[in-house]
C-alpha cells in the first residue's frame, strides 16, 4: 500500500475526508505512518520534521536502478571473491562512515519534485534524473546480528547470485533516505548495495508499538464501535510543553486575547517551542506562543472539534 492508499482507507473508516499523514512511506516499506484526523491534521506540521528510527536490511553485492529490491540490477553481481573481503571490521567502518551530518544524494526514484514533477515520474517516463545532494543527520547506525551469506531469490535483482545481507537499525533526521545509505555503503565497499526491507519503528516520541493496524481499525468499525484513536490533547501533550488553563484563561485565549503566561512556560517559549493549551475539561484549546511574558493562540482548535479523536 502507498501512503495515499492508507489515507484513503482511513477516510472510509473514520467517515471523514479530513485525513492527512506526516511523512510518506515507500510502498515496499512497513511500520509507522502517523495520521491526523479532522482538526488534528493541524498538528501534522509539527510531526513531519521529527527524527525517525528504522529497521532495514541492506543487501551487498548488487546495485539496482532504484537503490531497492524493486529495481533492476546494475551491472554484474560482485561475486564470491569480492564478498569474501567483507570482513566485520570493513562493514562496521563503512556503515560508521555514513553517520553524522552527511551530504546525501536522494534516490532518483524518490518523491522529490523536479520542476513541479516527481522525480520517480520523470524516471518512469524515460528521463535521466540526478538529484542534488542534501544535508541530513544520521545519528546512529547499529548493525544487528551477523551478516548473512545468501543466494538472491527468484524475482530478486541478480537472482541466483551470492550476496551478503546486513540488518541495521538507523536513527536519522527527517529527509534521510535509507535506500541511499544502502547504495552508498555498497559503493564504498566496491560491491554495490541496495535495500531489501524497511520498517519505520519510530517518529519522534511516537512508536510503532503504540499504533493500531488498519485491519484492527477495520474490525472495530465493523463491530459498530468508534475508532480508538489518540485524542488531540494527548498527542499535543506528547509533543509540546503543557499549559493547563483555568476557565478565565481558556475563554480569553479562545477569543484571541493575550494572556499572561506562567513563569515556568517562558523558558520553553524562549526556545521557540509552541505550548499546548489544555482546557479545564482536558481538551486541546490550541497551540500558543509566548512573547514578552504574554501568550497568544497561534493554532486554534474550534470548540466543535476539540473533543474529536486524532
C-alpha positions in Angstrom: 0.0 0.0 0.0 1.1 3.6 -0.7 0.7 6.3 2.0 -2.1 7.6 -0.2 -3.9 4.3 0.0 -3.6 4.3 3.8 -5.1 7.8 3.9 -8.0 6.8 1.6 -8.8 3.7 3.7 -8.7 5.7 6.9 -11.1 8.3 5.4 -13.6 5.5 4.9 -13.1 4.0 8.3 -13.3 7.3 10.1 -16.2 8.7 8.0 -14.4 11.9 7.1 -12.3 13.3 4.2 -10.2 15.4 6.6 -7.3 12.9 7.0 -3.6 13.6 6.4 -0.3 12.0 7.1 3.1 13.1 8.4 5.8 11.5 6.2 5.5 9.2 3.2 6.4 5.6 3.4 7.5 3.8 0.2 5.1 1.0 -0.9 7.8 -1.6 -0.1 8.1 -0.3 3.5 6.1 -1.2 6.6 5.8 0.3 10.0 4.6 3.6 11.5 2.6 6.2 9.5 1.2 9.0 11.6 -2.2 10.2 10.5 -4.2 13.2 11.6 -8.0 13.1 11.6 -10.3 16.1 11.4 -8.8 19.0 13.5 -5.7 17.1 14.4 -4.4 17.5 10.8 -3.2 20.9 12.2 -0.7 19.0 14.4 1.0 17.2 11.5 3.2 20.1 10.5 5.0 19.7 13.9 5.4 15.9 13.4 6.9 15.9 9.8 10.3 17.2 10.9 10.9 14.9 13.9 13.7 12.4 13.9 12.9 8.9 12.8 14.1 5.3 13.5 14.1 2.4 11.1 15.0 -1.3 10.9 16.3 -2.2 7.5 18.1 -5.0 5.5 20.9 -3.9 3.3 21.9 -6.4 0.5 25.6 -6.1 -0.6 26.8 -7.5 -3.8 24.3 -5.9 -6.3 23.4 -2.3 -7.0 20.0 -1.5 -8.5 18.4 1.2 -10.6 16.1 2.2 -7.7 18.5 1.5 -4.8 16.0 -1.1 -3.5 14.7 -4.5 -4.5 12.0 -3.1 -6.8 14.6 -2.0 -9.4 16.7 -3.9 -11.9 20.3 -5.0 -11.3 23.0 -2.5 -12.4 25.9 -4.5 -14.0 27.1 -7.9 -12.8 27.0 -9.1 -9.2 30.1 -8.6 -7.2 30.9 -12.3 -7.0 32.2 -14.6 -4.3 35.8 -13.2 -4.2 34.8 -9.6 -3.5 32.2 -10.6 -1.0 34.8 -12.7 0.9 36.6 -9.4 1.6 33.7 -8.0 3.5 35.1 -8.5 7.0 33.2 -7.4 10.1 35.6 -4.6 10.5 35.2 -3.3 6.9 31.4 -3.5 7.2 31.4 -1.7 10.6 33.7 1.1 9.2 31.6 1.5 6.0 28.4 2.0 7.9 30.1 4.2 10.5 31.2 6.5 7.7 27.6 7.2 6.9 26.8 8.7 10.3 27.0 12.3 11.4 26.0 15.2 9.2 26.4 14.0 5.7 25.6 15.2 2.1 23.3 12.6 0.8 22.1 12.3 -2.8 18.5 11.0 -2.8 17.5 8.1 -5.0 16.4 9.2 -8.5 13.0 7.5 -7.9 12.2 9.5 -4.8 9.1 11.7 -4.4 11.2 14.9 -4.6 9.8 17.3 -7.2 11.9 18.4 -10.1 10.4 21.4 -11.9 7.0 20.5 -10.5 7.1 16.8 -11.3 8.0 13.9 -9.0 11.5 12.5 -9.7 10.1 9.0 -9.9 7.6 10.0 -12.5 10.4 11.5 -14.7 12.4 8.3 -14.4 9.4 6.2 -15.4 8.9 8.4 -18.4 12.5 7.7 -19.5 14.3 10.7 -18.3 17.7 10.6 -16.6 17.4 12.2 -13.2 20.3 13.2 -10.9 19.2 14.9 -7.7 21.2 17.4 -5.8 22.8 16.3 -2.5 21.1 17.5 0.6 22.4 17.7 4.2 21.0 15.1 6.6 21.9 13.9 10.0 22.3 10.2 10.7 22.7 9.9 14.4 23.2 6.2 14.6 23.6 3.0 12.5 23.6 -0.2 14.6 24.4 -3.5 12.9 22.0 -6.1 14.2 23.5 -9.6 14.3 26.0 -11.2 12.0 26.0 -10.6 8.2 24.4 -13.4 6.3 25.7 -15.0 3.0 22.6 -15.9 1.0 21.6 -16.6 -2.6 19.3 -14.0 -4.1 15.8 -15.5 -4.6 14.0 -15.8 -7.9 12.4 -12.5 -8.8 15.1 -10.5 -6.8 17.7 -8.4 -8.7 20.5 -10.7 -9.9 18.5 -13.8 -8.9 20.8 -16.8 -8.2 23.8 -14.6 -7.3 25.5 -14.9 -3.9 25.0 -11.7 -1.8 25.5 -10.6 1.8 22.5 -9.3 3.9 23.1 -7.0 6.8 20.3 -6.0 9.2 20.6 -2.5 10.7 18.9 0.0 12.9 19.1 3.6 11.8 18.2 6.8 13.7 18.2 9.8 11.4 16.8 13.2 10.7 13.7 13.8 8.6 14.6 13.7 4.9 17.1 10.9 5.1 16.8 8.1 2.5 17.7 4.7 3.9 17.9 3.4 0.3 20.7 5.9 -0.2 22.6 4.5 2.8 22.5 1.0 1.3 23.6 2.4 -2.1 26.5 4.4 -0.6 27.7 1.7 1.7 27.8 -0.8 -1.3 29.6 1.7 -3.4 32.2 2.4 -0.7 32.9 -1.3 -0.3 33.1 -1.7 -4.1 30.4 -4.4 -4.3 27.2 -2.4 -4.9 24.3 -2.4 -2.5 20.5 -1.9 -2.3 17.7 -2.1 0.3 15.6 -5.3 0.6 13.4 -4.5 3.6 12.5 -1.3 5.5 10.3 -0.8 8.6 9.8 2.6 10.3 9.7 2.0 14.1 9.5 5.5 15.5 8.8 9.1 14.6 9.8 11.5 17.4 8.1 10.3 20.6 5.7 8.0 18.8 6.5 4.3 18.5 5.0 1.7 16.1 4.3 -0.3 19.2 1.6 2.2 20.1 -0.1 2.2 16.7 -3.1 0.3 15.5 -3.1 -1.6 12.2 -5.6 -0.8 9.5 -7.1 -4.3 10.0 -7.6 -3.7 13.7 -9.3 -0.4 13.0 -11.4 -2.0 10.4 -12.5 -4.7 12.8 -13.5 -2.1 15.3 -15.6 -0.2 12.8 -17.3 -3.4 11.6 -18.3 -4.1 15.2 -20.1 -0.8 15.3 -17.7 0.8 17.9 -16.0 4.1 17.4 -12.4 4.1 16.1 -10.0 4.1 19.0 -7.5 6.9 18.1 -5.3 9.2 20.2 -7.1 12.4 21.3 -5.7 15.7 20.0 -4.9 16.7 23.6 -2.9 13.6 24.2 -0.9 14.0 21.0 -0.2 17.6 21.8 0.9 16.8 25.3 3.4 14.3 23.9 4.9 16.9 21.5 4.9 20.2 23.5 5.2 21.8 26.9 1.7 21.9 28.5 -0.2 24.7 30.0 -3.3 23.7 31.9 -5.7 26.6 31.7 -8.3 27.8 34.2 -11.7 28.8 32.9 -10.9 32.5 32.5 -7.7 31.8 30.6 -9.4 29.4 28.3 -12.2 31.9 27.5 -9.7 34.7 26.9 -7.4 32.7 24.6 -10.4 31.3 22.8 -11.4 34.8 21.9 -7.9 35.7 20.6 -6.8 37.7 23.6 -3.3 37.8 25.1 -3.0 36.1 28.5 -0.1 36.3 31.0 1.9 33.1 30.8 3.1 31.2 33.8 6.8 31.8 34.6 7.7 28.1 34.1 6.5 28.2 30.4 8.5 31.2 29.5 11.8 29.3 29.2 10.3 26.8 26.8 8.8 29.7 24.8 12.1 31.4 24.5 13.5 28.3 22.9 10.8 28.7 20.2 8.6 25.8 21.3 4.9 26.0 20.9 2.9 25.3 24.1 -0.2 23.0 24.2 -3.0 24.9 25.9 -5.4 22.4 27.6 -8.8 23.4 28.9 -10.1 22.5 32.4 -12.1 19.8 30.7 -9.0 18.2 29.2 -9.5 19.3 25.6 -6.9 20.9 23.4 -7.8 24.6 23.1 -4.8 25.2 20.7 -1.1 25.9 20.5 0.1 29.2 21.9 3.3 31.2 21.7 4.7 33.3 24.5 6.3 36.7 23.8 7.2 39.3 26.4 5.5 37.1 29.1 2.2 37.1 27.3 0.7 34.1 25.4 -1.4 34.2 22.3 -3.0 31.3 20.4 -1.4 30.5 17.1 -3.2 27.3 16.2 -6.8 27.1 17.3 -9.0 24.0 17.7 -12.6 25.1 17.2 -15.0 24.2 20.1 -17.0 21.8 18.0 -13.8 19.8 17.1 -11.9 19.8 20.3 -13.3 16.5 21.5 -12.8 14.7 18.2 -10.1 12.0 18.5 -7.0 12.3 16.4 
